[in-house]
Amino acid sequence: MPRALPFEPARDLLGISAAIWAEEKGLPFPSTLRLQKIERLARELTGAMASAEQHDPGTTPYERALSRPDGAAFRVADVVEVYATLEPVLKAASARVRGKTSKGTERERRWAMGKTRG
């Protein structure tokens, strides 16, 4: 039986990436390099999920899509700093829930996370 793409964990990682992006974007001097890494990670996850949804398990495109979240999961360490506290990330995420945005617009955040439609 072919392995299934872990959609729920991939969505979780995508949500965490969005919170990290919002926290970084809200800093007085956000790191362009870190924002790019977060965006690359998010695009890889969204691309894998979109590809897997379009193909049947066991097919070559589906199997290719399976490897993408694995690679992204290993590279999440490039985005998260070990010494960083989670508090600013959680504050950025909760601000979005309450409808307050950081310096980045909602459109910018959606683009960064690989989502082009509302």
Secondary structure, DSSP 8 states (H G I E B T S, - for coil): ------HHHHHHHHHHHHHHHHHHHTSSS--HHHHHHHHHHHHHHHHHHHHHHHS-TTSHHHHHHHHHHHHHHHHGGGTS-TT--SHHHHHHHHHHHTT---SS-HHHHHHHTT----
